[in-house]
Amino acid sequence: MTQITYVSVEFKYSDLLERILYIHGLDSSPNPERIQILESMGHSVEALHLDYRNEPNSYGILKAFALESEISFLVGSSLGGMIGYWLGRELGMGSVLFNPAIWIPRQQAGIPLEISGHAPNRTVIIGAEDEVVDPQLSWEHFRNDQSAPLQQVVLWQGLGHQIDVDTFESAVWQCRHLRPVADSHLS
């Protein structure tokens, strides 16, 4: 049985997040099943397929798209989670981030160094068994991050870097309904 550890402050999503930008990871593409899950929850979902290795302005492209498309919420995975983290801060958007590669230098992804804004809310899912993005470093970063007044960090025991569709669906649905619980720590 999967064991989940939660760290949270008071956190609640609105009943409907109308326009989501789904941001895929490095060497990946938008996952139609994940998009369908978000749409089945009543959301409108947009996703761009970007070749991050050959597009140094991926962040700028996603930012412009988010603004032009009136995106109100972000969902990202791995490198897409890291980009979603910074977009959320710069544009003031909430997010759900799966194993965000927060330790990649921002300039490698074309992310400006001067971003200092705040996201209104954020849920971060960290796979405790992630073999690509160090879960201990991610845990420490997000436990100490004050850039989202309503932030929830979930350490998902048994979860590696790849998020299967069933886990994605379970995590997204749980994110909508989590309530505050006592602070915990990575064990």
N, CA, C and O of each residue as an XYZ file, in Angstrom:
748
protein
N       0.844     -1.191      0.000
C       0.000      0.000      0.000
C       0.883      1.247      0.000
O       1.867      1.313      0.737
N       0.540      2.214     -0.809
C       1.284      3.460     -0.900
C       1.072      4.277      0.364
O      -0.055      4.446      0.830
N       2.175      4.782      0.912
C       2.110      5.646      2.085
C       2.432      7.066      1.639
O       3.398      7.280      0.907
N       1.649      8.015      2.063
C       1.826      9.403      1.656
C       2.062     10.243      2.905
O       1.353     10.097      3.900
N       3.053     11.118      2.851
C       3.314     12.058      3.929
C       2.940     13.440      3.424
O       3.317     13.812      2.313
N       2.205     14.208      4.220
C       1.753     15.528      3.810
C       2.386     16.606      4.669
O       2.580     16.430      5.872
N       2.702     17.716      4.040
C       3.052     18.943      4.748
C       2.148     19.991      4.148
O       2.114     20.149      2.927
N       1.410     20.716      4.978
C       0.519     21.694      4.379
C       0.185     22.818      5.334
O       0.358     22.723      6.549
N      -0.296     23.876      4.734
C      -0.961     24.944      5.452
C      -2.375     24.947      4.902
O      -2.678     24.177      3.991
N      -3.243     25.787      5.427
C      -4.616     25.774      4.935
C      -4.627     25.950      3.430
O      -4.030     26.889      2.904
N      -5.310     25.042      2.733
C      -5.198     24.981      1.287
C      -6.489     24.444      0.709
O      -6.985     23.406      1.147
N      -7.028     25.132     -0.256
C      -8.244     24.667     -0.905
C      -8.308     25.248     -2.306
O      -8.166     26.457     -2.489
N      -8.520     24.400     -3.284
C      -8.701     24.868     -4.650
C     -10.135     25.346     -4.825
O     -11.037     24.942     -4.091
N     -10.323     26.198     -5.793
C     -11.689     26.575     -6.142
C     -12.370     25.379     -6.778
O     -11.703     24.424     -7.175
N     -13.665     25.418     -6.878
C     -14.413     24.295     -7.421
C     -14.120     24.059     -8.893
O     -14.273     22.939     -9.380
N     -13.702     25.089     -9.604
C     -13.430     24.920    -11.029
C     -12.227     25.765    -11.424
O     -12.225     26.986    -11.271
N     -11.218     25.096    -11.928
C     -10.050     25.791    -12.454
C     -10.178     25.726    -13.963
O      -9.875     24.702    -14.575
N     -10.620     26.799    -14.552
C     -11.099     26.746    -15.922
C     -10.042     26.508    -16.982
O     -10.276     25.727    -17.905
N      -8.884     27.155    -16.884
C      -7.904     27.050    -17.973
C      -6.550     26.611    -17.411
O      -5.860     27.387    -16.750
N      -6.183     25.364    -17.682
C      -4.935     24.786    -17.199
C      -3.943     24.683    -18.342
O      -4.301     24.308    -19.459
N      -2.691     25.020    -18.054
C      -1.595     24.748    -18.973
C      -0.842     23.551    -18.414
O      -0.275     23.617    -17.323
N      -0.839     22.453    -19.171
C      -0.089     21.259    -18.793
C       1.299     21.360    -19.437
O       1.410     21.518    -20.653
N       2.366     21.267    -18.613
C       3.738     21.435    -19.094
C       4.477     20.110    -18.902
O       4.718     19.678    -17.775
N       4.828     19.484    -20.005
C       5.490     18.180    -19.966
C       6.957     18.301    -19.564
O       7.509     19.400    -19.499
N       7.575     17.155    -19.297
C       8.966     17.109    -18.891
C       9.939     17.034    -20.056
O       9.539     17.022    -21.220
N      11.227     16.982    -19.722
C      12.303     16.898    -20.695
C      12.185     15.594    -21.485
O      11.888     14.543    -20.916
N      12.413     15.664    -22.777
C      12.357     14.495    -23.667
C      11.016     13.766    -23.568
O      10.951     12.546    -23.716
N       9.971     14.510    -23.321
C       8.624     13.976    -23.176
C       7.698     14.746    -24.107
O       8.146     15.534    -24.939
N       6.421     14.509    -23.955
C       5.419     15.237    -24.735
C       4.146     15.294    -23.911
O       4.015     14.566    -22.927
N       3.206     16.147    -24.297
C       1.937     16.197    -23.560
C       1.275     14.816    -23.568
O       1.128     14.188    -24.616
N       0.889     14.373    -22.406
C       0.290     13.052    -22.255
C      -1.225     13.163    -22.405
O      -1.880     13.761    -21.552
N      -1.796     12.599    -23.474
C      -3.242     12.722    -23.701
C      -4.093     12.166    -22.566
O      -5.173     12.688    -22.290
N      -3.615     11.106    -21.902
C      -4.397     10.536    -20.800
C      -4.441     11.487    -19.612
O      -5.481     11.619    -18.966
N      -3.335     12.148    -19.318
C      -3.312     13.112    -18.211
C      -4.210     14.315    -18.539
O      -4.949     14.809    -17.688
N      -4.125     14.762    -19.772
C      -4.976     15.881    -20.192
C      -6.441     15.491    -20.072
O      -7.258     16.288    -19.610
N      -6.780     14.283    -20.479
C      -8.165     13.808    -20.382
C      -8.633     13.754    -18.932
O      -9.784     14.079    -18.639
N      -7.748     13.346    -18.022
C      -8.107     13.314    -16.594
C      -8.456     14.717    -16.112
O      -9.468     14.910    -15.438
N      -7.629     15.689    -16.452
C      -7.896     17.071    -16.036
C      -9.187     17.592    -16.664
O      -9.966     18.285    -16.009
N      -9.411     17.258    -17.926
C     -10.651     17.684    -18.586
C     -11.868     17.009    -17.967
O     -12.934     17.620    -17.883
N     -11.727     15.760    -17.532
C     -12.859     15.060    -16.911
C     -13.250     15.692    -15.577
O     -14.345     15.451    -15.068
N     -12.352     16.502    -15.012
C     -12.632     17.215    -13.769
C     -13.319     18.556    -14.037
O     -13.619     19.301    -13.104
N     -13.566     18.858    -15.308
C     -14.266     20.085    -15.654
C     -13.371     21.215    -16.103
O     -13.830     22.350    -16.226
N     -12.110     20.936    -16.348
C     -11.162     21.970    -16.740
C     -10.961     22.009    -18.246
O     -11.141     21.007    -18.937
N     -10.590     23.167    -18.737
C     -10.113     23.314    -20.103
C      -8.590     23.213    -20.028
O      -7.963     23.917    -19.236
N      -7.996     22.352    -20.836
C      -6.558     22.101    -20.732
C      -5.869     22.403    -22.053
O      -6.317     21.983    -23.119
N      -4.778     23.135    -21.959
C      -3.928     23.440    -23.104
C      -2.557     22.828    -22.847
O      -2.129     22.715    -21.698
N      -1.871     22.434    -23.909
C      -0.519     21.890    -23.776
C       0.244     22.142    -25.065
O      -0.284     21.973    -26.164
N       1.483     22.544    -24.908
C       2.370     22.713    -26.051
C       3.407     21.601    -26.014
O       3.833     21.182    -24.937
N       3.812     21.124    -27.177
C       4.902     20.157    -27.247
C       6.175     20.915    -27.585
O       6.329     21.435    -28.690
N       7.091     20.971    -26.614
C       8.331     21.710    -26.809
C       9.535     20.781    -26.754
O       9.574     19.849    -25.951
N      10.502     21.035    -27.600
C      11.780     20.338    -27.571
C      12.725     21.222    -26.753
O      13.402     22.092    -27.300
N      12.762     20.993    -25.450
C      13.523     21.849    -24.558
C      15.014     21.891    -24.911
O      15.669     22.919    -24.741
N      15.534     20.781    -25.398
C      16.969     20.722    -25.710
C      17.341     21.640    -26.881
O      18.466     22.132    -26.956
N      16.397     21.864    -27.783
C      16.682     22.679    -28.967
C      15.925     24.001    -28.998
O      16.019     24.742    -29.976
N      15.192     24.299    -27.960
C      14.449     25.557    -27.890
C      14.852     26.291    -26.614
O      14.248     26.086    -25.561
N      15.877     27.148    -26.706
C      16.366     27.823    -25.503
C      15.368     28.807    -24.894
O      15.544     29.222    -23.748
N      14.331     29.185    -25.629
C      13.344     30.137    -25.116
C      12.035     29.438    -24.733
O      10.961     30.028    -24.850
N      12.120     28.202    -24.282
C      10.902     27.462    -23.912
C      10.086     28.208    -22.869
O       8.859     28.266    -22.961
N      10.752     28.774    -21.887
C      10.051     29.515    -20.838
C       9.286     30.693    -21.434
O       8.115     30.900    -21.115
N       9.937     31.458    -22.289
C       9.285     32.606    -22.915
C       8.102     32.197    -23.778
O       7.077     32.879    -23.799
N       8.241     31.093    -24.485
C       7.137     30.588    -25.312
C       5.953     30.206    -24.430
O       4.811     30.554    -24.729
N       6.230     29.489    -23.341
C       5.147     29.071    -22.437
C       4.513     30.273    -21.738
O       3.296     30.321    -21.561
N       5.326     31.226    -21.348
C       4.799     32.434    -20.701
C       3.875     33.192    -21.649
O       2.762     33.556    -21.271
N       4.331     33.431    -22.880
C       3.501     34.145    -23.853
C       2.208     33.385    -24.136
O       1.138     33.986    -24.234
N       2.311     32.066    -24.266
C       1.122     31.252    -24.514
C       0.148     31.344    -23.343
O      -1.058     31.482    -23.545
N       0.668     31.269    -22.123
C      -0.188     31.350    -20.932
C      -0.931     32.682    -20.879
O      -2.117     32.723    -20.550
N      -0.245     33.750    -21.198
C      -0.874     35.068    -21.175
C      -1.901     35.216    -22.299
O      -3.009     35.699    -22.071
N      -1.532     34.802    -23.498
C      -2.437     34.913    -24.653
C      -3.669     34.021    -24.500
O      -4.757     34.379    -24.952
N      -3.500     32.876    -23.870
C      -4.590     31.900    -23.736
C      -5.380     32.068    -22.438
O      -6.294     31.297    -22.148
N      -5.012     33.084    -21.667
C      -5.684     33.359    -20.395
C      -5.685     32.138    -19.482
O      -6.709     31.780    -18.901
N      -4.520     31.510    -19.368
C      -4.347     30.367    -18.479
C      -4.484     30.852    -17.038
O      -4.009     31.933    -16.691
N      -5.138     30.045    -16.202
C      -5.325     30.421    -14.804
C      -4.634     29.475    -13.835
O      -4.553     29.775    -12.644
N      -4.126     28.324    -14.320
C      -3.541     27.325    -13.428
C      -2.542     26.491    -14.221
O      -2.686     26.325    -15.432
N      -1.522     25.961    -13.528
C      -0.450     25.207    -14.177
C      -0.327     23.812    -13.579
O      -0.462     23.631    -12.369
N      -0.069     22.830    -14.435
C       0.272     21.481    -14.002
C       1.529     21.106    -14.761
O       1.553     21.162    -15.991
N       2.586     20.719    -14.034
C       3.841     20.398    -14.693
C       4.525     19.206    -14.068
O       4.305     18.877    -12.902
N       5.366     18.557    -14.871
C       6.082     17.370    -14.428
C       7.568     17.508    -14.753
O       7.931     17.858    -15.877
N       8.420     17.235    -13.775
C       9.872     17.240    -13.916
C      10.360     18.612    -14.386
O      10.167     19.598    -13.675
N      10.981     18.705    -15.552
C      11.396     20.020    -16.049
C      10.180     20.917    -16.235
O      10.253     22.119    -15.980
N       9.067     20.347    -16.675
C       7.830     21.109    -16.791
C       7.334     21.596    -15.438
O       6.707     22.652    -15.347
N       7.612     20.834    -14.389
C       7.272     21.259    -13.031
C       8.126     22.418    -12.576
O       7.641     23.335    -11.913
N       9.412     22.378    -12.933
C      10.290     23.482    -12.585
C       9.883     24.749    -13.336
O       9.849     25.836    -12.760
N       9.576     24.599    -14.620
C       9.115     25.752    -15.396
C       7.789     26.262    -14.822
O       7.587     27.471    -14.702
N       6.888     25.340    -14.470
C       5.616     25.726    -13.859
C       5.793     26.467    -12.545
O       5.038     27.389    -12.237
N       6.789     26.061    -11.773
C       7.093     26.744    -10.512
C       7.405     28.219    -10.767
O       6.844     29.102    -10.118
N       8.316     28.479    -11.728
C       8.722     29.864    -11.993
C       7.630     30.649    -12.711
O       7.445     31.834    -12.434
N       6.904     30.012    -13.630
C       5.771     30.691    -14.275
C       4.716     31.070    -13.237
O       4.174     32.175    -13.261
N       4.434     30.145    -12.333
C       3.449     30.424    -11.289
C       3.843     31.622    -10.444
O       3.006     32.454    -10.095
N       5.121     31.699    -10.119
C       5.598     32.847     -9.340
C       5.515     34.137    -10.145
O       5.046     35.157     -9.641
N       5.965     34.095    -11.382
C       5.995     35.321    -12.185
C       4.599     35.811    -12.543
O       4.338     37.014    -12.527
N       3.702     34.883    -12.867
C       2.374     35.265    -13.340
C       1.302     35.200    -12.250
O       0.142     35.522    -12.504
N       1.679     34.790    -11.049
C       0.722     34.722     -9.949
C      -0.328     33.638    -10.136
O      -1.512     33.870     -9.893
N       0.101     32.448    -10.570
C      -0.831     31.341    -10.826
C      -0.571     30.190     -9.873
O       0.567     29.932     -9.481
N      -1.639     29.508     -9.509
C      -1.512     28.294     -8.717
C      -1.017     27.149     -9.583
O      -1.040     27.223    -10.811
N      -0.562     26.077     -8.912
C      -0.010     24.962     -9.681
C      -0.039     23.654     -8.894
O      -0.120     23.633     -7.666
N       0.029     22.574     -9.655
C       0.338     21.249     -9.136
C       1.584     20.813     -9.883
O       1.591     20.768    -11.113
N       2.647     20.490     -9.140
C       3.940     20.168     -9.720
C       4.354     18.764     -9.307
O       4.404     18.452     -8.117
N       4.650     17.920    -10.283
C       5.086     16.547    -10.030
C       6.598     16.464    -10.209
O       7.114     16.763    -11.286
N       7.307     16.060     -9.159
C       8.762     15.903     -9.203
C       9.447     17.054     -9.948
O      10.206     16.816    -10.887
N       9.184     18.291     -9.536
C       9.782     19.416    -10.264
C      11.311     19.403    -10.165
O      11.868     19.253     -9.077
N      11.970     19.557    -11.287
C      13.438     19.553    -11.359
C      13.960     20.922    -10.936
O      14.580     21.637    -11.723
N      13.702     21.267     -9.701
C      13.945     22.612     -9.193
C      15.430     22.963     -9.157
O      15.775     24.142     -9.077
N      16.312     21.973     -9.213
C      17.741     22.234     -9.074
C      18.438     22.479    -10.398
O      19.639     22.749    -10.411
N      17.729     22.393    -11.509
C      18.333     22.731    -12.795
C      18.562     24.242    -12.821
O      17.650     25.001    -12.494
N      19.757     24.697    -13.204
C      19.978     26.150    -13.277
C      18.953     26.808    -14.201
O      18.733     26.356    -15.325
N      18.341     27.866    -13.717
C      17.271     28.533    -14.467
C      17.691     28.963    -15.863
O      16.911     28.861    -16.810
N      18.920     29.442    -15.992
C      19.347     29.926    -17.296
C      19.377     28.808    -18.337
O      19.266     29.092    -19.530
N      19.524     27.541    -17.924
C      19.486     26.431    -18.884
C      18.101     26.271    -19.502
O      17.974     25.759    -20.614
N      17.077     26.698    -18.796
C      15.712     26.607    -19.313
C      15.200     27.960    -19.806
O      14.017     28.103    -20.115
N      16.087     28.949    -19.880
C      15.689     30.272    -20.366
C      14.829     31.043    -19.381
O      14.083     31.937    -19.779
N      14.923     30.712    -18.109
C      14.111     31.374    -17.083
C      14.880     32.569    -16.533
O      16.019     32.420    -16.091
N      14.274     33.742    -16.554
C      14.960     34.942    -16.050
C      15.352     34.791    -14.577
O      14.632     34.170    -13.795
N      16.480     35.357    -14.216
C      16.958     35.268    -12.836
C      16.255     36.237    -11.903
O      16.317     36.074    -10.684
N      15.587     37.244    -12.452
C      15.019     38.296    -11.608
C      13.576     38.035    -11.157
O      12.945     38.941    -10.612
N      13.045     36.852    -11.360
C      11.668     36.560    -10.935
C      11.594     36.557     -9.414
O      12.399     35.912     -8.743
N      10.630     37.278     -8.886
C      10.502     37.335     -7.427
C       9.051     37.309     -6.958
O       8.788     37.543     -5.778
N       8.115     37.034     -7.842
C       6.703     37.060     -7.469
C       6.286     35.883     -6.610
O       7.104     35.049     -6.222
N       5.003     35.835     -6.326
C       4.427     34.783     -5.492
C       3.291     34.094     -6.228
O       2.516     34.732     -6.941
N       3.205     32.792     -6.047
C       2.059     32.029     -6.534
C       1.012     32.008     -5.433
O       1.377     31.935     -4.259
N      -0.272     32.069     -5.760
C      -1.288     32.078     -4.713
C      -1.382     30.743     -3.968
O      -1.643     30.717     -2.765
N      -1.169     29.642     -4.685
C      -1.201     28.318     -4.062
C      -0.389     27.351     -4.912
O      -0.181     27.559     -6.108
N       0.063     26.284     -4.255
C       0.898     25.318     -4.972
C       0.822     23.981     -4.237
O       0.885     23.930     -3.009
N       0.686     22.901     -5.007
C       0.848     21.552     -4.476
C       2.039     20.930     -5.193
O       2.126     20.967     -6.420
N       2.949     20.363     -4.421
C       4.138     19.727     -4.972
C       4.112     18.259     -4.584
O       4.077     17.925     -3.399
N       4.129     17.380     -5.582
C       4.184     15.939     -5.366
C       5.630     15.513     -5.590
O       6.163     15.662     -6.689
N       6.263     14.983     -4.546
C       7.650     14.528     -4.629
C       7.662     13.020     -4.475
O       7.218     12.490     -3.456
N       8.169     12.329     -5.484
C       8.329     10.882     -5.391
C       9.494     10.558     -4.477
O      10.629     10.936     -4.767
N       9.235      9.865     -3.377
C      10.286      9.547     -2.414
C      11.357      8.639     -3.018
O      12.479      8.584     -2.514
N      11.020      7.940     -4.078
C      11.968      7.029     -4.733
C      12.438      7.597     -6.077
O      12.921      6.845     -6.923
N      12.304      8.899     -6.284
C      12.699      9.516     -7.554
C      14.191      9.312     -7.779
O      15.013      9.690     -6.944
N      14.530      8.716     -8.905
C      15.919      8.425     -9.242
C      16.529      9.493    -10.153
O      17.711      9.416    -10.488
N      15.734     10.485    -10.555
C      16.213     11.544    -11.445
C      16.347     12.867    -10.697
O      17.393     13.513    -10.759
N      15.309     13.264    -10.001
C      15.293     14.501     -9.218
C      15.399     14.102     -7.745
O      14.512     13.430     -7.217
N      16.478     14.513     -7.085
C      16.744     14.111     -5.710
C      15.594     14.537     -4.792
O      15.369     15.732     -4.599
N      14.857     13.559     -4.220
C      13.704     13.920     -3.387
C      14.093     14.674     -2.110
O      13.330     15.519     -1.640
N      15.258     14.382     -1.550
C      15.696     15.082     -0.342
C      15.912     16.568     -0.630
O      15.472     17.422      0.140
N      16.594     16.878     -1.745
C      16.820     18.281     -2.104
C      15.503     18.988     -2.403
O      15.297     20.129     -1.988
N      14.610     18.306     -3.124
C      13.299     18.902     -3.424
C      12.520     19.149     -2.142
O      11.938     20.219     -1.961
N      12.508     18.175     -1.262
C      11.798     18.296      0.014
C      12.294     19.509      0.787
O      11.497     20.325      1.251
N      13.615     19.628      0.925
C      14.186     20.752      1.669
C      13.854     22.086      0.999
O      13.514     23.056      1.676
N      13.953     22.133     -0.324
C      13.640     23.382     -1.020
C      12.199     23.813     -0.739
O      11.953     24.947     -0.327
N      11.263     22.911     -0.962
C       9.860     23.307     -0.855
C       9.401     23.455      0.592
O       8.482     24.231      0.854
N       9.995     22.755      1.524
C       9.654     22.965      2.936
C      10.010     24.380      3.374
O       9.355     24.954      4.244
N      11.055     24.937      2.763
C      11.528     26.267      3.152
C      11.076     27.367      2.209
O      11.389     28.537      2.432
N      10.350     27.017      1.166
C       9.924     27.993      0.160
C       8.744     28.805      0.691
O       7.740     28.239      1.123
N       8.867     30.100      0.657
C       7.806     30.982      1.138
C       7.120     31.737      0.003
O       6.406     32.707      0.254
N       7.328     31.303     -1.252
C       6.804     32.058     -2.387
C       5.341     31.749     -2.709
O       4.768     32.358     -3.612
N       4.742     30.825     -1.992
C       3.310     30.553     -2.150
C       2.706     30.502     -0.750
O       3.015     29.592      0.018
N       1.862     31.450     -0.411
C       1.306     31.469      0.938
C       0.498     30.221      1.273
O       0.410     29.831      2.437
N      -0.085     29.601      0.268
C      -0.837     28.369      0.467
C      -0.124     27.260     -0.306
O      -0.410     27.017     -1.478
N       0.791     26.606      0.363
C       1.585     25.567     -0.295
C       1.416     24.241      0.425
O       1.350     24.183      1.652
N       1.349     23.199     -0.349
C       1.241     21.848      0.179
C       2.333     21.013     -0.476
O       2.469     21.018     -1.699
N       3.101     20.306      0.319
C       4.158     19.444     -0.188
C       3.805     18.014      0.191
O       3.563     17.716      1.360
N       3.778     17.135     -0.799
C       3.407     15.739     -0.582
C       4.603     14.870     -0.917
O       5.085     14.879     -2.050
N       5.084     14.119      0.064
C       6.140     13.144     -0.164
C       5.460     11.794     -0.351
O       4.901     11.236      0.593
N       5.510     11.274     -1.574
C       4.755     10.077     -1.940
C       5.699      8.879     -1.880
O       6.536      8.690     -2.762
N       5.551      8.067     -0.818
C       6.394      6.888     -0.638
C       6.153      5.887     -1.762
O       5.011      5.666     -2.165
N       7.223      5.285     -2.265
C       7.120      4.287     -3.311
C       7.026      4.862     -4.714
O       7.022      4.105     -5.685
N       6.951      6.174     -4.844
C       6.812      6.803     -6.150
C       8.184      7.216     -6.669
O       8.949      7.880     -5.969
N       8.488      6.816     -7.907
C       9.733      7.211     -8.555
C       9.518      8.452     -9.397
O       8.606      9.239     -9.143
N      10.369      8.621    -10.407
C      10.282      9.819    -11.236
C       9.115      9.760    -12.218
O       8.412     10.751    -12.418
N       8.916      8.607    -12.821
C       7.818      8.445    -13.782
C       6.496      8.356    -13.029
O       6.369      7.598    -12.067
N       5.527      9.123    -13.467
C       4.206      9.133    -12.841
C       3.244      8.414    -13.776
O       2.925      8.918    -14.853
N       2.781      7.231    -13.361
C       1.824      6.516    -14.206
C       0.468      7.222    -14.148
O       0.220      8.039    -13.261
N      -0.383      6.905    -15.081
C      -1.663      7.600    -15.230
C      -2.536      7.441    -13.987
O      -3.174      8.403    -13.559
N      -2.574      6.254    -13.405
C      -3.400      6.037    -12.213
C      -2.915      6.884    -11.041
O      -3.725      7.456    -10.312
N      -1.600      6.966    -10.859
C      -1.040      7.785     -9.779
C      -1.325      9.259    -10.039
O      -1.683      9.996     -9.121
N      -1.166      9.690    -11.287
C      -1.466     11.079    -11.646
C      -2.907     11.412    -11.295
O      -3.179     12.436    -10.668
N      -3.829     10.547    -11.699
C      -5.241     10.789    -11.424
C      -5.510     10.846     -9.926
O      -6.204     11.746     -9.453
N      -4.972      9.905     -9.191
C      -5.160      9.877     -7.744
C      -4.607     11.144     -7.096
O      -5.256     11.744     -6.239
N      -3.411     11.545     -7.509
C      -2.781     12.730     -6.922
C      -3.570     13.990     -7.230
O      -3.778     14.822     -6.346
N      -4.008     14.141     -8.465
C      -4.760     15.347     -8.840
C      -6.069     15.418     -8.063
O      -6.443     16.488     -7.580
N      -6.762     14.308     -7.937
C      -8.024     14.318     -7.181
C      -7.774     14.583     -5.709
O      -8.550     15.293     -5.070
N      -6.706     14.025     -5.160
C      -6.403     14.279     -3.758
C      -6.011     15.725     -3.530
O      -6.340     16.294     -2.490
N      -5.323     16.324     -4.468
C      -4.929     17.728     -4.326
C      -6.140     18.632     -4.173
O      -6.082     19.627     -3.451
N      -7.213     18.305     -4.829
C      -8.421     19.126     -4.747
C      -9.082     19.058     -3.383
O      -9.859     19.950     -3.045
N      -8.806     18.043     -2.594
C      -9.575     17.835     -1.366
C      -8.732     17.786     -0.101
O      -9.281     17.506      0.965
N      -7.442     18.041     -0.158
C      -6.604     17.947      1.034
C      -6.898     19.070      2.006
O      -7.191     20.199      1.610
N      -6.816     18.749      3.257
C      -6.986     19.732      4.335
C      -5.688     19.784      5.147
O      -4.869     18.871      5.044
N      -5.486     20.818      5.941
C      -4.244     20.950      6.691
C      -4.049     19.800      7.692
O      -4.993     19.332      8.329
N      -2.801     19.373      7.800
C      -2.417     18.398      8.821
C      -1.090     18.846      9.413
O      -0.477     19.795      8.924
N      -0.647     18.172     10.456
C       0.579     18.566     11.140
C       1.784     18.485     10.211
O       1.838     17.654      9.305
N       2.755     19.374     10.460
C       4.020     19.360      9.717
C       4.697     18.008      9.912
O       4.612     17.409     10.984
N       5.353     17.547      8.890
C       6.050     16.277      8.946
C       7.431     16.467      8.342
O       7.767     17.571      7.912
N       8.224     15.434      8.301
C       9.549     15.548      7.718
C       9.922     14.303      6.943
O       9.336     13.236      7.130
N      10.899     14.451      6.074
C      11.368     13.342      5.258
C      12.104     12.369      6.137
O      13.027     12.748      6.858
N      11.706     11.127      6.085
C      12.384     10.134      6.921
C      13.192      9.174      6.080
O      13.830      8.269      6.617
